């Protein structure tokens, strides 16, 4: 999933949420006349299309969020792990599909008589259990969690739209994946913890720079120049330490990744060629043979 697809995903979530709300609001009618009547609701068609790929869409959105904004990605993980959103939606979607495919009952005269005798008991049983007899399914809880999911997607969409708007012809901060930078900073922090050639106060100062860089990388619109500045300072310090080659390498990789990824087109193309290349260029005045 890419940021521009979040618009479509948000609209699909809204269709599912509205459909479920309409089902909940008309529960007595559906219990009386049959659950299949839900497919006559105006929101049914769009919702069923969204439900057919709900699990895949959620997983794709979660992976994208974890790459681009780790805090929002973790909120999606929490929503799935503790809210059981994907599982709840899958159970409701299964009930809907079963209802849609259910064949009409063919009744003979004797069967009708038996059914009429059983009807009062069956009606009380269905009404007592509601639309979803399984204890694991909670329609109201699912609607609430769908609203939370739609809110997270809206925040992610706004965040990514702002990042795209901040791009220009050369500098493309939207190309940077913050989680990669954070992983490299974390790796450097682990290496710094094991340094023996520096005093505790020096270690605390280095860790302070790295923690500030990591904190900045976690915000919705990071200042990459601020992050690079902090990493350059620590890289300069650790590059001269015999026991800190891995820390220095991680910081170097982070700096090169930020600068290399954020620049869409090499700056060299805006500059004249080196002097040696200009000398090798043919003269504007041709040689007459």
C-alpha positions in Angstrom: 0.0 0.0 0.0 1.2 3.5 -0.9 0.1 6.8 0.7 -2.2 7.7 -2.2 -4.1 4.5 -1.7 -5.0 5.4 1.8 -7.8 7.6 0.5 -9.5 4.5 -1.0 -8.8 2.5 2.1 -10.4 5.1 4.3 -13.5 5.2 2.2 -13.8 1.4 2.2 -13.6 1.3 6.0 -16.3 3.9 6.2 -18.6 1.8 4.0 -18.1 -1.2 6.3 -18.6 0.8 9.4 -21.9 2.3 8.1 -23.1 -1.1 7.0 -22.5 -2.6 10.4 -24.2 0.4 12.1 -27.2 -0.1 9.8 -27.3 -3.8 10.7 -27.2 -3.0 14.4 -29.9 -0.4 14.1 -32.3 -2.8 12.3 -31.6 -5.9 14.4 -35.3 -6.5 15.3 -36.3 -6.2 11.6 -33.6 -8.6 10.5 -34.5 -11.1 13.2 -38.2 -11.0 12.2 -37.9 -11.0 8.4 -34.5 -12.6 7.9 -30.9 -11.6 8.0 -30.7 -11.6 4.2 -32.7 -8.4 4.2 -29.4 -6.6 5.1 -28.3 -6.9 1.5 -31.0 -4.5 0.5 -29.3 -1.7 2.5 -27.7 1.1 0.4 -24.3 0.5 2.0 -24.3 -3.3 1.4 -22.7 -3.5 -2.0 -19.7 -1.3 -1.2 -19.3 -2.9 2.3 -19.3 -6.5 0.9 -16.6 -5.6 -1.6 -14.4 -4.1 1.2 -15.0 -7.1 3.4 -13.8 -9.5 0.7 -10.2 -8.1 1.1 -10.4 -6.7 4.6 -7.7 -8.9 6.1 -5.2 -8.3 3.3 -5.9 -4.5 3.3 -5.4 -4.2 7.0 -2.1 -6.2 6.9 -0.9 -4.0 4.0 -1.8 -0.8 5.8 -0.1 -2.0 9.0 3.1 -2.8 7.2 3.1 0.5 5.5 2.5 2.4 8.8 5.3 0.5 10.6 7.7 1.6 7.8 6.6 5.2 7.6 5.3 6.1 11.2 6.2 3.5 13.8 3.9 4.9 16.5 0.8 4.6 14.2 1.9 1.1 13.1 2.1 0.1 16.7 -1.4 1.5 17.3 -2.7 -0.8 14.5 -0.9 -3.8 16.0 -2.5 -3.1 19.4 -5.9 -2.7 17.7 -5.6 -6.1 16.1 -3.9 -7.9 19.1 -6.2 -6.6 21.8 -9.3 -5.5 19.9 -9.3 -8.6 17.8 -10.6 -6.4 14.9 -9.6 -8.6 12.0 -11.0 -11.7 13.7 -14.3 -9.9 14.6 -14.7 -8.6 11.1 -13.9 -12.0 9.6 -16.6 -13.7 11.7 -19.2 -11.1 10.8 -18.3 -11.4 7.1 -18.6 -15.2 7.3 -22.1 -14.9 8.7 -23.0 -12.5 5.9 -21.7 -14.8 3.2 -23.5 -17.8 4.7 -26.7 -15.8 4.8 -26.2 -14.7 1.2 -25.6 -18.3 0.0 -28.4 -19.8 2.0 -30.9 -21.7 -0.1 -34.7 -21.2 0.4 -36.3 -23.9 2.5 -38.6 -26.3 0.5 -41.5 -27.3 2.6 -44.2 -29.9 2.2 -47.5 -29.8 4.1 -46.4 -32.0 6.9 -43.1 -30.1 7.2 -45.0 -26.8 7.4 -47.2 -28.1 10.2 -44.1 -29.2 12.1 -42.4 -25.9 11.5 -45.4 -23.9 12.7 -45.4 -25.9 16.0 -41.7 -25.2 16.4 -41.8 -21.5 15.3 -42.7 -19.9 18.7 -39.8 -21.7 20.4 -37.4 -20.9 17.5 -38.4 -17.2 17.5 -37.7 -16.9 21.3 -34.4 -18.7 20.9 -33.2 -16.4 18.0 -34.3 -13.2 19.7 -32.5 -14.2 22.9 -29.2 -14.8 21.1 -29.4 -11.9 18.7 -28.0 -11.7 15.2 -24.7 -13.3 16.2 -25.1 -16.2 18.5 -21.4 -16.8 18.8 -20.1 -15.3 22.0 -16.8 -14.3 20.3 -18.6 -11.8 18.0 -19.5 -8.4 19.3 -21.0 -6.1 16.6 -20.9 -3.0 18.8 -17.3 -3.6 19.7 -16.4 -4.1 16.1 -18.1 -0.9 15.0 -16.1 1.0 17.7 -12.8 -0.5 16.6 -13.6 0.2 13.0 -14.0 3.9 13.9 -10.6 3.8 15.7 -9.0 2.2 12.6 -10.5 4.8 10.3 -9.2 7.5 12.6 -5.7 6.1 12.5 -5.8 5.8 8.7 -6.9 9.4 8.5 -4.0 10.6 10.6 -1.5 8.5 8.6 -3.0 9.9 5.4 -2.6 13.5 6.6 0.9 12.8 7.8 2.0 11.3 4.5 0.3 14.0 2.5 2.3 16.7 4.4 5.5 14.8 3.7 4.7 14.7 0.0 3.9 18.4 0.0 7.3 19.2 1.6 9.1 17.6 -1.4 10.7 19.7 -4.1 12.5 18.8 -7.3 15.7 17.8 -5.5 14.9 17.1 -1.8 12.5 14.2 -1.2 12.1 13.6 2.5 9.1 11.4 1.8 11.5 8.8 0.4 13.0 8.3 3.8 11.7 5.4 5.9 12.1 6.5 9.6 12.1 3.0 10.9 15.3 2.2 9.1 17.0 5.3 10.6 15.7 4.4 14.0 17.0 0.8 13.7 20.5 2.1 12.8 20.4 4.5 15.7 19.3 1.7 18.1 22.2 -0.4 16.8 24.6 2.4 17.5 23.2 2.9 21.0 23.9 -0.8 21.8 27.5 -0.5 20.6 28.0 2.7 22.7 26.8 1.0 25.8 29.6 -1.5 25.6 32.4 1.1 25.0 35.2 0.9 27.6 37.4 3.6 26.2 35.2 6.5 27.4 34.1 7.8 30.8 30.5 7.5 32.0 29.9 11.2 31.4 31.2 11.0 27.8 29.0 7.9 27.2 25.9 9.8 28.6 26.7 12.8 26.3 26.9 10.5 23.2 23.8 8.6 24.1 22.0 12.0 24.6 22.8 13.0 21.0 21.5 9.6 19.7 18.4 9.7 21.8 17.5 13.2 20.6 18.0 12.0 17.0 15.8 9.0 17.6 13.1 11.1 19.3 13.1 13.5 16.3 12.8 10.6 13.8 9.7 9.3 15.7 7.7 12.6 15.2 5.2 12.9 12.3 7.4 15.4 10.4 11.0 14.9 11.4 13.7 17.6 10.9 16.2 15.5 9.0 18.8 18.2 9.0 18.6 18.2 12.9 18.9 14.4 12.9 21.9 14.4 10.5 23.6 17.1 12.6 23.4 15.0 15.7 24.5 11.8 13.9 27.5 13.6 12.4 28.7 14.8 15.8 28.5 11.3 17.3 30.1 9.8 14.1 33.0 12.2 14.4 33.5 11.2 18.1 33.3 7.4 17.6 35.3 7.3 14.4 38.5 7.9 16.4 37.8 5.2 18.9 39.4 1.8 18.5 36.6 -0.1 20.2 33.7 1.7 18.3 34.0 0.7 14.7 30.5 -0.8 14.6 28.9 2.3 16.2 30.7 4.5 13.7 29.6 2.3 10.8 25.9 2.3 11.9 26.0 6.1 12.1 27.7 6.4 8.8 25.1 4.1 7.2 22.3 6.2 8.7 23.7 9.5 7.5 24.4 8.1 4.0 20.9 6.6 3.9 19.2 9.9 4.8 21.2 12.0 2.4 21.2 9.4 -0.4 17.5 8.5 -0.2 16.2 12.1 0.2 17.9 13.4 -2.9 15.8 12.4 -5.9 18.3 13.6 -8.5 22.0 13.9 -8.1 23.1 17.4 -7.5 26.0 16.9 -9.9 23.7 17.3 -12.9 23.2 20.9 -11.9 27.0 21.6 -11.9 29.4 22.0 -14.7 31.6 19.0 -15.5 35.1 18.7 -13.8 37.9 20.6 -15.5 39.5 17.4 -16.8 36.2 16.5 -18.5 35.9 19.9 -20.0 39.4 19.7 -21.5 38.5 16.4 -23.2 35.4 17.9 -24.8 35.8 18.7 -28.5 36.4 22.4 -29.3 33.5 24.4 -30.6 35.6 25.2 -33.7 35.9 22.1 -35.9 39.2 21.0 -37.3 39.2 21.1 -41.1 40.9 18.2 -42.7 
